[in-house]
Amino acid sequence: MILSIGSIDDIENFDELAKEHWDSFNNKKPAFKKEFLRTGKVITARKDTVVGYLIYFVFNSPYYDEKWCQVDMYYIQPKFRKQGIGKKMFTMLEQKAKECGCSRIVSSFNLKQPLEYFYKSIGYDNTHIAVAKEI
């Protein structure tokens, strides 16, 4: 498995992977704003094609005089899970975030595909609960 950092343009099968990702939530399909996603960075896991991605953004905290890193989208195809790929992707993320001067990484996950155990296993703590309501 090869991990690399780049942009969503490096994911030749992004539309297919993103659809697979969103279908797993049984939610309505989003209209991905690729022009916005291109402003972030992407860590990809590649076998013959990309089998997983982690899209993140670095920004100035609105609360403190520090930089934070926000994980926006994280997905690994089911047949490649539980092989340590996610842990390696997050290790690379932590290294890149530190290089950018970040003091915190924040992320959330959809309760329809719970990742709480995964995040705890790589040292993340629950700090907030996110809620949403369709209006």
Backbone bond lengths (Angstrom), bond angles and torsions (degrees), N, CA, C in turn:
res aa  C-N    CA-C-N  psi(-1)  N-CA   C-N-CA  omega(-1)  CA-C   N-CA-C  phi
1 M - - - 1.456 - - 1.519 108.26 -
2 I 1.304 116.95 130.95 1.455 122.55 179.99 1.523 108.80 -109.29
3 L 1.335 116.37 126.14 1.459 121.92 174.57 1.521 108.36 -102.00
4 S 1.324 115.71 139.14 1.461 119.45 176.08 1.518 109.21 -147.27
5 I 1.330 114.73 163.95 1.458 120.94 179.72 1.520 108.19 -116.43
6 G 1.326 115.43 140.86 1.460 119.91 -179.40 1.509 110.48 -173.64
7 S 1.336 115.21 -135.48 1.465 121.35 -179.71 1.527 108.99 -129.89
8 I 1.330 116.18 174.31 1.474 117.84 179.98 1.527 110.70 -64.47
9 D 1.320 117.45 -21.68 1.468 119.73 177.78 1.528 111.97 -65.58
10 D 1.333 116.98 -16.78 1.466 121.04 177.22 1.531 112.09 -82.39
11 I 1.321 116.73 -6.04 1.470 121.18 -179.41 1.522 107.82 -101.07
12 E 1.318 115.60 93.25 1.464 120.19 -175.68 1.527 112.16 -63.02
13 N 1.312 117.60 -24.85 1.464 121.88 -179.25 1.531 111.45 -109.79
14 F 1.356 117.24 30.58 1.461 120.52 -176.24 1.528 112.69 -57.60
15 D 1.330 117.95 -47.32 1.460 120.27 -177.12 1.533 111.02 -58.85
16 E 1.315 116.57 -42.90 1.473 121.69 179.61 1.539 110.99 -66.05
17 L 1.326 117.16 -46.58 1.468 120.73 179.82 1.530 111.58 -65.40
18 A 1.331 117.07 -43.29 1.462 120.56 -179.32 1.527 110.86 -64.15
19 K 1.325 117.65 -38.27 1.471 120.72 177.01 1.525 110.11 -64.05
20 E 1.334 116.22 -45.12 1.473 121.51 177.64 1.533 110.10 -59.29
21 H 1.318 115.66 -43.82 1.463 122.59 179.23 1.529 110.06 -59.31
22 W 1.329 116.72 -52.73 1.463 120.33 -176.35 1.522 112.60 -70.69
23 D 1.338 117.83 -33.95 1.467 120.37 177.65 1.524 111.09 -60.55
24 S 1.339 117.28 -29.62 1.468 120.17 -179.14 1.524 111.95 -67.18
25 F 1.337 118.00 -17.61 1.464 121.85 178.73 1.532 112.46 -90.29
26 N 1.329 116.83 -12.05 1.466 121.55 -174.05 1.522 111.58 56.68
27 N 1.318 117.12 35.41 1.458 123.09 175.96 1.522 108.73 -104.36
28 K 1.323 115.36 170.04 1.457 118.09 174.27 1.524 108.73 -65.76
29 K 1.325 116.06 147.09 1.467 121.16 -177.99 1.528 109.58 -71.21
30 P 1.319 116.98 128.09 1.465 119.48 178.23 1.526 111.41 -76.80
31 A 1.304 115.51 159.39 1.461 121.77 170.56 1.529 105.37 -97.17
32 F 1.317 116.44 94.29 1.461 120.25 -176.63 1.517 110.75 -60.42
33 K 1.299 116.21 129.02 1.459 122.70 177.68 1.528 107.22 -90.36
34 K 1.309 115.40 85.67 1.462 119.98 -175.23 1.521 112.44 -60.93
35 E 1.337 116.72 -31.78 1.472 117.90 178.62 1.521 110.57 -62.74
36 F 1.337 117.94 -33.64 1.469 121.08 175.45 1.528 110.23 -75.55
37 L 1.327 117.55 -46.32 1.468 120.47 -179.05 1.522 111.76 -59.37
38 R 1.329 117.20 -29.68 1.470 120.82 177.80 1.523 112.39 -66.06
39 T 1.328 118.34 -17.78 1.470 120.24 178.95 1.525 111.16 -80.21
40 G 1.322 116.98 -10.36 1.456 121.17 176.86 1.516 111.25 -96.15
41 K 1.303 115.25 179.87 1.463 122.16 175.18 1.526 107.77 -109.26
42 V 1.318 115.77 157.98 1.457 121.22 -178.78 1.520 109.81 -133.42
43 I 1.316 114.99 132.62 1.463 120.87 168.58 1.519 105.58 -102.20
44 T 1.316 116.59 125.34 1.456 120.34 179.77 1.521 110.19 -113.55
45 A 1.330 113.95 149.34 1.462 122.29 171.24 1.525 105.32 -113.02
46 R 1.317 115.75 124.70 1.463 120.61 -173.35 1.517 110.57 -126.36
47 K 1.311 114.60 132.96 1.465 121.13 167.97 1.525 104.08 -103.73
48 D 1.331 118.76 -98.65 1.466 120.18 169.32 1.526 109.58 -87.13
49 T 1.342 115.22 -37.54 1.461 122.16 172.79 1.522 106.86 -125.78
50 V 1.305 117.00 177.17 1.456 120.97 178.63 1.534 108.27 -69.26
51 V 1.341 115.84 128.17 1.474 121.68 -179.69 1.524 111.48 -112.43
52 G 1.346 115.85 -6.59 1.454 119.59 178.54 1.517 110.89 -164.97
53 Y 1.336 114.53 154.37 1.460 119.52 178.65 1.518 110.42 -144.23
54 L 1.314 114.37 156.02 1.461 123.10 174.39 1.529 105.48 -138.03
55 I 1.325 116.86 109.17 1.457 122.34 -179.10 1.522 108.05 -98.98
56 Y 1.336 116.08 130.16 1.467 119.25 -178.24 1.519 111.76 -140.33
57 F 1.325 113.94 160.20 1.460 122.40 -179.97 1.522 108.96 -130.36
58 V 1.313 116.52 142.81 1.465 122.86 174.30 1.521 106.47 -107.21
59 F 1.339 116.29 133.45 1.464 119.77 -178.53 1.519 110.41 -150.69
60 N 1.322 115.46 162.43 1.458 121.08 175.21 1.526 108.56 -78.35
61 S 1.311 116.24 130.23 1.463 121.14 179.67 1.525 110.25 -59.78
62 P 1.331 116.86 136.86 1.462 119.04 175.47 1.529 112.37 -77.82
63 Y 1.321 117.38 -5.15 1.468 122.01 -174.24 1.520 114.41 -113.27
64 Y 1.330 116.72 -29.48 1.458 121.38 -174.74 1.522 109.43 -134.48
65 D 1.309 116.08 165.13 1.458 121.48 176.66 1.531 108.34 -85.79
66 E 1.321 115.22 70.53 1.465 121.06 -178.76 1.524 109.44 -157.38
67 K 1.322 115.52 164.43 1.459 121.79 176.33 1.523 109.15 -98.95
68 W 1.316 114.39 145.20 1.461 121.12 176.09 1.519 109.15 -124.67
69 C 1.310 114.59 161.76 1.450 122.67 176.00 1.527 106.97 -120.47
70 Q 1.327 117.03 128.45 1.466 122.15 -179.11 1.522 109.14 -113.47
71 V 1.334 117.35 121.67 1.459 121.42 172.44 1.520 106.52 -78.21
72 D 1.319 116.63 124.35 1.462 120.51 -177.83 1.524 111.28 -98.68
73 M 1.317 117.67 -53.58 1.466 121.54 -179.80 1.526 108.23 -134.07
74 Y 1.327 115.41 133.19 1.464 121.26 179.77 1.515 107.30 -137.91
75 Y 1.332 116.89 124.38 1.463 120.46 -177.98 1.517 110.15 -153.30
76 I 1.321 114.94 137.84 1.468 122.95 170.51 1.522 106.42 -130.77
77 Q 1.306 117.07 133.32 1.461 120.19 178.61 1.532 109.33 -56.98
78 P 1.337 116.64 141.12 1.472 120.65 -174.68 1.535 115.24 -51.00
79 K 1.318 118.88 -40.33 1.470 119.89 -176.68 1.529 113.31 -70.18
80 F 1.342 117.22 -10.43 1.465 120.83 179.44 1.529 112.42 -107.35
81 R 1.318 117.15 4.94 1.466 120.84 -179.60 1.530 110.74 -79.48
82 K 1.327 115.29 162.89 1.465 123.95 178.25 1.538 112.04 61.74
83 Q 1.334 114.91 33.54 1.460 121.23 177.30 1.529 111.42 -122.53
84 G 1.337 116.63 8.48 1.460 120.71 179.74 1.516 114.78 86.11
85 I 1.316 117.17 2.66 1.471 120.75 -177.74 1.524 110.31 -66.43
86 G 1.335 117.30 -46.58 1.468 120.87 179.97 1.516 111.37 -59.68
87 K 1.319 116.75 -42.87 1.463 120.41 179.01 1.526 110.25 -60.83
88 K 1.333 117.14 -42.74 1.465 120.51 178.77 1.523 110.91 -65.51
89 M 1.331 117.37 -37.80 1.462 120.66 179.09 1.532 110.05 -64.43
90 F 1.335 117.11 -43.28 1.456 120.08 179.97 1.528 111.89 -71.21
91 T 1.320 118.04 -30.58 1.468 120.49 174.30 1.526 109.45 -63.98
92 M 1.327 116.37 -43.60 1.465 120.35 177.32 1.532 109.97 -64.45
93 L 1.327 117.17 -41.23 1.462 121.15 178.01 1.526 110.74 -58.43
94 E 1.329 117.42 -47.32 1.467 120.73 -179.74 1.527 111.00 -59.98
95 Q 1.334 116.99 -41.38 1.462 120.97 178.30 1.528 110.26 -62.38
96 K 1.323 117.71 -47.68 1.470 121.52 -178.92 1.518 111.04 -65.64
97 A 1.339 117.67 -39.86 1.466 121.10 179.40 1.533 110.32 -63.83
98 K 1.332 117.20 -41.67 1.470 120.39 177.75 1.524 110.45 -63.26
99 E 1.335 116.84 -41.27 1.464 120.75 178.92 1.526 111.40 -61.32
100 C 1.332 117.31 -30.30 1.475 122.28 178.62 1.524 112.06 -84.66
101 G 1.337 117.26 -1.59 1.455 120.82 179.27 1.523 114.55 86.94
102 C 1.314 117.24 15.73 1.465 120.47 -179.78 1.527 111.00 -74.58
103 S 1.317 115.29 144.83 1.464 120.76 176.93 1.527 111.77 -108.92
104 R 1.349 117.12 -6.72 1.466 119.92 -176.97 1.516 109.20 -153.24
105 I 1.327 115.02 143.71 1.462 122.02 170.74 1.518 106.40 -115.04
106 V 1.329 116.04 129.69 1.461 120.58 177.30 1.521 108.54 -119.54
107 S 1.317 114.78 147.47 1.453 120.50 -179.93 1.518 108.29 -154.10
108 S 1.296 115.29 163.35 1.465 120.95 173.45 1.521 106.69 -139.17
109 F 1.310 116.40 168.64 1.456 119.67 176.47 1.513 109.34 -146.21
110 N 1.317 115.40 154.05 1.454 122.37 -179.42 1.522 109.12 -78.44
111 L 1.302 116.79 129.93 1.464 120.42 -178.20 1.524 113.14 -65.30
112 K 1.330 116.63 -15.46 1.467 119.50 176.40 1.528 111.03 -73.27
113 Q 1.321 116.77 -19.66 1.465 123.35 175.49 1.527 106.89 -132.83
114 P 1.323 117.38 72.35 1.468 119.75 -172.02 1.526 113.27 -61.82
115 L 1.311 114.34 135.50 1.458 121.67 178.86 1.518 111.62 -121.64
116 E 1.325 117.35 14.23 1.463 120.46 -175.28 1.527 111.64 -56.17
117 Y 1.319 118.79 -45.01 1.464 121.07 -179.70 1.531 110.73 -62.28
118 F 1.350 116.52 -43.23 1.464 120.17 179.40 1.523 110.32 -58.78
119 Y 1.347 116.65 -51.15 1.459 119.67 -178.40 1.533 111.48 -60.65
120 K 1.317 118.05 -42.43 1.464 120.58 178.30 1.528 110.62 -62.00
121 S 1.337 116.74 -38.07 1.465 120.21 -177.49 1.525 113.10 -66.63
122 I 1.348 117.37 -21.33 1.464 119.47 178.72 1.534 111.60 -108.03
123 G 1.337 116.63 16.79 1.459 120.94 169.70 1.517 117.51 94.97
124 Y 1.323 118.12 10.59 1.462 120.61 179.32 1.522 109.91 -88.94
125 D 1.347 116.09 145.37 1.461 122.27 178.29 1.517 110.25 -110.25
126 N 1.326 115.88 146.47 1.462 120.24 171.47 1.520 107.94 -70.38
127 T 1.329 116.68 125.36 1.456 119.87 179.13 1.525 112.25 -123.10
128 H 1.333 117.33 -25.46 1.447 121.83 -177.21 1.535 109.77 -145.23
129 I 1.283 115.28 160.14 1.465 121.32 170.32 1.514 106.49 -115.12
130 A 1.308 117.45 131.12 1.455 121.33 176.21 1.531 108.02 -98.88
131 V 1.297 116.20 139.55 1.462 121.01 177.17 1.525 108.26 -125.83
132 A 1.308 116.76 155.90 1.461 121.54 179.79 1.519 108.97 -145.63
133 K 1.314 116.24 152.35 1.451 121.75 177.29 1.522 108.05 -144.15
134 E 1.318 116.34 127.25 1.451 120.68 173.96 1.513 108.43 -73.17
135 I 1.327 118.30 131.01 1.465 120.46 178.53 1.529 110.44 -128.03
